[in-house]
Amino acid sequence: MTELAAEWLGSLGDKELAEVEIFSCGPTPMLKASAALARRFRVPCQVSLEEFMACGVGGCAGCTVQVATAEGPAMKRVCVDGPVFDAYTVF
């Protein structure tokens, strides 16, 4: 799924890689693959999560996802805290 991007990233030097950031949206397996690719090449990665949002204002907490924080794992609401998250904190 990410082979072409990996080939391109592998062709870049350190200076060029320092200017790269990955942005990804789509189904969870694709987001996980994008996060893994970013980790492999040590580049930043932002993912746009797709969760069911019953209320859309954060009241129901139906769209929560676990993210890593400095204080440990935390639950964040995709509808108000996202939908875009740092991939390293989600996957």
Secondary structure by P-SEA (a helix, b strand, c coil): caaaaaaaaaaccaaaaaabbbbbbccaaaaaaaaaaaaaabbbbbbbbbccccccccccccbbbbbbccccbbbbbcccccccccccccc
